[in-house]
Amino acid sequence: MTQDLQPAARVVPFAEALRVWTRIAALSFGGPAGQIAVMHRILVEEKRWLGEQRFLHALNYCMLLPGPEAQQLAIYIGWLMHRTLGGLMAGLLFILPGFVAIMALSILYMLLGDTGPVAALFFGLKAAVLVVVVQAVIRLGGRILRRGALLAIAGAAFVGIFVLGLPFPLIILVAGLIGFAGGQAGLPAFTPKDLHGAPDGGVADIDTVLGADSPAHTRPNLAWALRVAGTILVLWLGPVLALGLSLGWDNVFTQIALFFSKMAVVTFGGAYAVLAYVAQEAVQTFGWLAPGEMLDGLGMAETTPGPLIMVTQFVGFMGAARGASGLEPLWAGVLGGVLTTWVTFAPCFLWIFLGAPFVEALRGARALNAALQAITAAVVGVILNLAIWFGMHVLFDEVRRVSLAGLTLDLPVLSSVDIPSLLLTVTAAVAAFGFKLGVIPLMLGCALVGLALHGAGVLA
């Protein structure tokens, strides 16, 4: 998949790039905001491989795509520096530490998850995860919902998914169409803003390794684009088709491959928005997980390096371990986790390699950027739904489906409130909002409290 063009003018040896991307992968904690900040600090400020404007340009494009924007940004910059091989290296290294960590934790969870100490550890993590999700709602909502139209879109998205049970892809599609139409019409409410908080000023493109001009290999090349797209499509969808034809379309492995392949093309808005969709389907539709187990998986993803969407590996692991026949549950889980990771991240390389050469045209597309802004507003409502869904299952032992005004809603049984969980969640919220405690210390602190409560006999 190498282009037959002159290589980009650069002075960075591939071996050095390998070391730098390995370092970035090891430091990729803290969700997309933290991961993008790490890349900016190392690649722009420290190494000066590229400047502020080029970094912002790449990030703008990645924000338009489904999937984890931080990993796609790594692929984009790796491609800029070292062509196709550089993009593959950067993208694969970015997810490798998280893949190994989540796989190990998934195996531990399956083997020991019901034992007292492990259950207590995840009890603490659930409280921290709930607070982190609430933080995401407040942080994103404060940045996005500064206009009435966007606030209305967020509210409608919340009602659509929480009250009406509309599917996540439909909500995102409708929001995008509204934003696109508003942008085309030039409505002030849909004038795009800078949504990702990328830094302004600083290192100039001309003073960096790449310089101000685009490398020769980044020019659109239809023959190369078709070769790359064809290769990645076969690698991505070939296993899905093979599973369906050989095992049947109702087999758990086929269902995992189909579901997460579909998720990979509708996951606009970041990991938290996607998790609402995944939780809804994995828990309620497929029955792969219990609600509390989804929180356990998110706790794993929050405390390990790599994209938060890596939590899908845990979902695939548990779904296959419980639903596969003819295989030992442990090996079925491992295969399910590998399959999930493959179909989740393979499309990210397709979006970058196929679309990045045309990114200049996308950069000035006002209506397209307006669609992204409307989608991001809808995502706030979707994440609010996720926070409430998590909260009901963390703070209450029993949740019932009730009919209210002709609608069917899941509501907690107030008498089933879990007092230790409530107290720990309130404590975690004070630490996060009052004392500005970071995500990793918050997770570790709550996990230790869970273990201490187990040791004191408060938890079984």
DALIN-V339354 format. One record per pair of residues at least 24 apart in sequence whose C-alpha atoms are under 8 Angstrom apart, sorted by the first residue. I is the first residue (numbers start at 0). GAP is how many residues later the second one is. D is the distance in whole Angstrom. If there is no record, write none. Layout:
i->I gap->GAP d->D
i->I gap->GAP d->D
//
This chain:
i->0 gap->83 d->7
i->0 gap->223 d->7
i->0 gap->226 d->7
i->0 gap->227 d->6
i->0 gap->230 d->8
i->1 gap->81 d->7
i->1 gap->82 d->6
i->1 gap->83 d->7
i->1 gap->222 d->8
i->2 gap->80 d->8
i->2 gap->81 d->8
i->2 gap->214 d->7
i->2 gap->221 d->6
i->4 gap->211 d->7
i->4 gap->212 d->6
i->5 gap->210 d->6
i->5 gap->211 d->6
i->6 gap->75 d->8
i->6 gap->76 d->8
i->6 gap->208 d->7
i->6 gap->209 d->7
i->6 gap->210 d->6
i->7 gap->72 d->8
i->7 gap->73 d->7
i->7 gap->74 d->7
i->7 gap->75 d->8
i->7 gap->202 d->8
i->7 gap->207 d->5
i->7 gap->208 d->6
i->7 gap->209 d->6
i->8 gap->201 d->7
i->8 gap->206 d->7
i->9 gap->71 d->7
i->9 gap->199 d->6
i->9 gap->200 d->6
i->10 gap->198 d->7
i->11 gap->69 d->8
i->11 gap->197 d->8
i->13 gap->68 d->7
i->13 gap->72 d->8
i->17 gap->71 d->7
i->17 gap->72 d->8
i->20 gap->68 d->8
i->20 gap->69 d->6
i->20 gap->72 d->7
i->20 gap->73 d->7
i->21 gap->71 d->6
i->21 gap->72 d->8
i->23 gap->70 d->7
i->24 gap->68 d->6
i->24 gap->69 d->5
i->24 gap->70 d->7
i->24 gap->71 d->8
i->24 gap->72 d->7
i->24 gap->280 d->7
i->24 gap->281 d->7
i->25 gap->71 d->7
i->25 gap->279 d->6
i->26 gap->278 d->7
i->27 gap->66 d->8
i->27 gap->277 d->5
i->27 gap->278 d->5
i->27 gap->279 d->8
i->28 gap->273 d->8
i->28 gap->274 d->7
i->28 gap->275 d->6
i->28 gap->276 d->5
i->28 gap->277 d->6
i->29 gap->272 d->7
i->29 gap->275 d->8
i->29 gap->409 d->7
i->29 gap->410 d->7
i->30 gap->271 d->7
i->30 gap->275 d->8
i->30 gap->276 d->6
i->30 gap->277 d->6
i->31 gap->36 d->8
i->31 gap->37 d->7
i->31 gap->38 d->5
i->31 gap->275 d->7
i->31 gap->276 d->8
i->34 gap->35 d->6
i->35 gap->34 d->6
i->38 gap->35 d->8
i->43 gap->159 d->7
i->44 gap->158 d->7
i->47 gap->155 d->8
i->47 gap->159 d->8
i->47 gap->160 d->5
i->47 gap->161 d->6
i->48 gap->32 d->8
i->48 gap->159 d->5
i->48 gap->160 d->5
i->48 gap->161 d->6
i->49 gap->155 d->6
i->49 gap->158 d->5
i->49 gap->159 d->6
i->49 gap->160 d->6
i->49 gap->161 d->7
i->50 gap->151 d->8
i->50 gap->152 d->5
i->50 gap->153 d->5
i->50 gap->154 d->4
i->50 gap->155 d->7
i->50 gap->156 d->7
i->50 gap->157 d->6
i->50 gap->160 d->8
i->51 gap->147 d->7
i->51 gap->148 d->7
i->51 gap->149 d->7
i->51 gap->150 d->6
i->51 gap->151 d->6
i->51 gap->152 d->6
i->51 gap->153 d->7
i->52 gap->151 d->7
i->52 gap->152 d->7
i->53 gap->151 d->7
i->55 gap->142 d->6
i->56 gap->306 d->7
i->59 gap->303 d->7
i->60 gap->295 d->8
i->60 gap->298 d->7
i->60 gap->301 d->7
i->60 gap->302 d->7
i->62 gap->309 d->8
i->63 gap->204 d->8
i->63 gap->305 d->8
i->63 gap->308 d->6
i->64 gap->203 d->7
i->64 gap->286 d->7
i->65 gap->198 d->7
i->65 gap->199 d->6
i->65 gap->200 d->6
i->65 gap->201 d->5
i->65 gap->202 d->4
i->65 gap->203 d->8
i->66 gap->197 d->6
i->66 gap->198 d->7
i->66 gap->199 d->8
i->66 gap->200 d->5
i->66 gap->201 d->6
i->66 gap->203 d->7
i->66 gap->204 d->8
i->66 gap->278 d->8
i->66 gap->281 d->7
i->67 gap->202 d->6
i->67 gap->203 d->7
i->67 gap->239 d->7
i->67 gap->241 d->7
i->67 gap->280 d->8
i->68 gap->201 d->7
i->69 gap->237 d->7
i->70 gap->24 d->8
i->70 gap->236 d->7
i->70 gap->277 d->8
i->71 gap->276 d->6
i->71 gap->277 d->7
i->71 gap->280 d->7
i->74 gap->274 d->7
i->74 gap->277 d->7
i->75 gap->276 d->6
i->75 gap->277 d->8
i->75 gap->280 d->7
i->78 gap->274 d->8
i->79 gap->135 d->7
i->79 gap->138 d->7
i->80 gap->129 d->7
i->82 gap->134 d->7
i->83 gap->269 d->8
i->86 gap->262 d->8
i->87 gap->261 d->7
i->90 gap->258 d->8
i->93 gap->212 d->6
i->94 gap->211 d->5
i->94 gap->212 d->7
i->95 gap->210 d->8
i->96 gap->207 d->8
i->96 gap->208 d->6
i->96 gap->209 d->7
i->97 gap->203 d->8
i->97 gap->206 d->6
i->97 gap->207 d->5
i->97 gap->208 d->5
i->97 gap->209 d->7
i->97 gap->212 d->7
i->98 gap->207 d->8
i->98 gap->211 d->7
i->98 gap->214 d->8
i->98 gap->242 d->8
i->100 gap->203 d->7
i->101 gap->198 d->7
i->101 gap->199 d->7
i->101 gap->202 d->8
i->101 gap->208 d->8
i->101 gap->209 d->8
i->101 gap->211 d->7
i->101 gap->212 d->7
i->102 gap->210 d->8
i->102 gap->211 d->7
i->102 gap->231 d->7
i->102 gap->234 d->7
i->104 gap->195 d->7
i->105 gap->208 d->6
i->105 gap->211 d->7
i->105 gap->212 d->8
i->106 gap->223 d->7
i->106 gap->227 d->8
i->109 gap->208 d->8
i->109 gap->220 d->8
i->115 gap->338 d->7
i->115 gap->343 d->8
i->115 gap->344 d->6
i->116 gap->334 d->6
i->116 gap->337 d->7
i->119 gap->327 d->8
i->119 gap->330 d->5
i->119 gap->331 d->5
i->119 gap->333 d->8
i->119 gap->334 d->6
i->119 gap->339 d->7
i->120 gap->326 d->5
i->120 gap->327 d->7
i->120 gap->329 d->5
i->120 gap->330 d->6
i->121 gap->174 d->6
i->121 gap->177 d->8
i->121 gap->325 d->7
i->121 gap->328 d->7
i->122 gap->298 d->8
i->122 gap->324 d->7
i->122 gap->327 d->6
i->123 gap->297 d->8
i->123 gap->300 d->8
i->123 gap->319 d->8
i->123 gap->322 d->5
i->123 gap->323 d->4
i->123 gap->324 d->7
i->123 gap->325 d->6
i->123 gap->326 d->4
i->123 gap->327 d->8
i->124 gap->171 d->7
i->124 gap->174 d->6
i->124 gap->318 d->6
i->124 gap->319 d->8
i->124 gap->321 d->6
i->124 gap->322 d->5
i->124 gap->325 d->8
i->125 gap->166 d->8
i->125 gap->169 d->6
i->125 gap->170 d->6
i->125 gap->173 d->7
i->125 gap->268 d->7
i->126 gap->267 d->7
i->126 gap->294 d->7
i->126 gap->297 d->6
i->126 gap->298 d->5
i->126 gap->301 d->7
i->126 gap->319 d->7
i->127 gap->171 d->8
i->127 gap->297 d->7
i->127 gap->300 d->6
i->127 gap->314 d->6
i->127 gap->315 d->6
i->127 gap->318 d->6
i->128 gap->166 d->7
i->128 gap->169 d->7
i->128 gap->170 d->6
i->128 gap->173 d->8
i->128 gap->314 d->8
i->129 gap->257 d->7
i->129 gap->260 d->6
i->129 gap->261 d->6
i->129 gap->264 d->8
i->129 gap->295 d->8
i->130 gap->294 d->7
i->130 gap->297 d->7
i->130 gap->298 d->6
i->130 gap->301 d->8
i->131 gap->307 d->7
i->132 gap->139 d->7
i->132 gap->250 d->8
i->132 gap->253 d->8
i->132 gap->254 d->6
i->133 gap->250 d->8
i->133 gap->253 d->6
i->135 gap->136 d->8
i->135 gap->247 d->8
i->136 gap->243 d->6
i->136 gap->246 d->6
i->136 gap->247 d->6
i->136 gap->250 d->8
i->139 gap->240 d->7
i->140 gap->236 d->8
i->140 gap->239 d->6
i->142 gap->52 d->7
i->143 gap->51 d->7
i->143 gap->229 d->8
i->143 gap->232 d->7
i->143 gap->233 d->6
i->144 gap->232 d->7
i->146 gap->42 d->6
i->147 gap->41 d->8
i->148 gap->40 d->6
i->149 gap->39 d->7
i->149 gap->224 d->6
i->149 gap->227 d->6
i->149 gap->228 d->8
i->150 gap->226 d->7
i->152 gap->221 d->7
i->152 gap->224 d->6
i->152 gap->225 d->6
i->153 gap->223 d->5
i->153 gap->224 d->4
i->153 gap->225 d->7
i->153 gap->226 d->6
i->153 gap->227 d->5
i->153 gap->228 d->8
i->154 gap->223 d->8
i->154 gap->226 d->6
i->155 gap->222 d->8
i->155 gap->225 d->7
i->156 gap->221 d->5
i->156 gap->222 d->8
i->156 gap->224 d->5
i->156 gap->225 d->6
i->157 gap->220 d->8
i->157 gap->223 d->4
i->157 gap->224 d->6
i->157 gap->226 d->7
i->157 gap->227 d->6
i->160 gap->221 d->7
i->160 gap->224 d->7
i->161 gap->223 d->6
i->161 gap->247 d->8
i->162 gap->244 d->7
i->162 gap->245 d->8
i->162 gap->246 d->6
i->163 gap->243 d->7
i->166 gap->110 d->8
i->167 gap->109 d->6
i->167 gap->214 d->8
i->168 gap->97 d->6
i->170 gap->207 d->7
i->171 gap->94 d->8
i->171 gap->96 d->7
i->171 gap->203 d->6
i->171 gap->206 d->7
i->171 gap->207 d->8
i->172 gap->202 d->8
i->174 gap->196 d->7
i->174 gap->199 d->6
i->174 gap->200 d->5
i->174 gap->203 d->6
i->175 gap->195 d->4
i->175 gap->196 d->7
i->175 gap->198 d->6
i->175 gap->199 d->5
i->176 gap->194 d->7
i->177 gap->193 d->7
i->177 gap->196 d->7
i->178 gap->188 d->7
i->178 gap->191 d->5
i->178 gap->192 d->4
i->178 gap->193 d->7
i->178 gap->194 d->7
i->178 gap->195 d->5
i->178 gap->196 d->7
i->179 gap->187 d->5
i->179 gap->188 d->6
i->179 gap->189 d->8
i->179 gap->190 d->6
i->179 gap->191 d->4
i->180 gap->186 d->7
i->180 gap->190 d->8
i->181 gap->185 d->7
i->181 gap->188 d->7
i->182 gap->183 d->6
i->182 gap->184 d->4
i->182 gap->185 d->7
i->182 gap->186 d->8
i->182 gap->187 d->5
i->182 gap->188 d->7
i->183 gap->182 d->7
i->183 gap->183 d->5
i->189 gap->180 d->5
i->189 gap->183 d->7
i->189 gap->184 d->7
i->190 gap->175 d->8
i->190 gap->179 d->6
i->191 gap->174 d->7
i->191 gap->177 d->6
i->191 gap->178 d->5
i->191 gap->181 d->6
i->192 gap->180 d->8
i->194 gap->178 d->8
i->217 gap->138 d->8
i->217 gap->139 d->5
i->218 gap->138 d->6
i->218 gap->139 d->8
i->219 gap->137 d->5
i->219 gap->138 d->6
i->220 gap->136 d->8
i->224 gap->128 d->7
i->224 gap->129 d->5
i->225 gap->128 d->8
i->227 gap->122 d->7
i->227 gap->125 d->7
i->227 gap->126 d->7
i->228 gap->121 d->6
i->228 gap->124 d->8
i->228 gap->125 d->6
i->231 gap->114 d->7
i->231 gap->115 d->7
i->231 gap->117 d->8
i->231 gap->118 d->6
i->232 gap->114 d->8
i->232 gap->117 d->8
i->234 gap->111 d->8
i->235 gap->106 d->7
i->235 gap->107 d->6
i->235 gap->110 d->6
i->235 gap->111 d->7
i->236 gap->106 d->8
i->250 gap->73 d->8
i->251 gap->67 d->7
i->251 gap->68 d->6
i->251 gap->71 d->6
i->251 gap->72 d->6
i->252 gap->67 d->7
i->252 gap->71 d->7
i->252 gap->83 d->7
i->252 gap->86 d->8
i->255 gap->60 d->6
i->255 gap->63 d->8
i->255 gap->64 d->8
i->255 gap->80 d->7
i->255 gap->83 d->8
i->255 gap->84 d->7
i->256 gap->82 d->7
i->256 gap->83 d->6
i->256 gap->86 d->6
i->259 gap->80 d->6
i->259 gap->83 d->6
i->259 gap->84 d->6
i->260 gap->82 d->5
i->260 gap->83 d->6
i->262 gap->81 d->7
i->263 gap->79 d->7
i->263 gap->80 d->5
i->263 gap->81 d->7
i->263 gap->83 d->7
i->264 gap->82 d->8
i->267 gap->107 d->7
i->268 gap->106 d->7
i->268 gap->107 d->6
i->268 gap->110 d->6
i->270 gap->36 d->8
i->270 gap->37 d->6
i->270 gap->38 d->5
i->271 gap->111 d->6
i->271 gap->114 d->8
i->272 gap->106 d->6
i->272 gap->107 d->8
i->272 gap->109 d->6
i->272 gap->110 d->5
i->272 gap->113 d->8
i->273 gap->35 d->8
i->274 gap->34 d->8
i->274 gap->111 d->7
i->275 gap->106 d->7
i->275 gap->107 d->7
i->275 gap->109 d->7
i->275 gap->110 d->5
i->277 gap->34 d->8
i->281 gap->33 d->7
i->286 gap->32 d->8
i->287 gap->27 d->7
i->287 gap->30 d->6
i->287 gap->31 d->4
i->287 gap->32 d->8
i->287 gap->34 d->7
i->287 gap->35 d->8
i->288 gap->26 d->7
i->288 gap->29 d->7
i->288 gap->30 d->7
i->290 gap->99 d->8
i->290 gap->102 d->7
i->291 gap->101 d->6
i->291 gap->102 d->7
i->294 gap->95 d->7
i->298 gap->144 d->8
i->301 gap->137 d->8
i->301 gap->138 d->8
i->301 gap->141 d->8
i->302 gap->137 d->6
i->302 gap->140 d->7
i->309 gap->31 d->7
i->311 gap->25 d->8
i->311 gap->28 d->7
i->311 gap->29 d->7
i->312 gap->24 d->5
i->312 gap->25 d->7
i->312 gap->27 d->6
i->312 gap->28 d->6
i->315 gap->24 d->6
i->393 gap->24 d->8
i->393 gap->27 d->7
i->394 gap->24 d->8
i->394 gap->26 d->6
i->394 gap->27 d->6
//
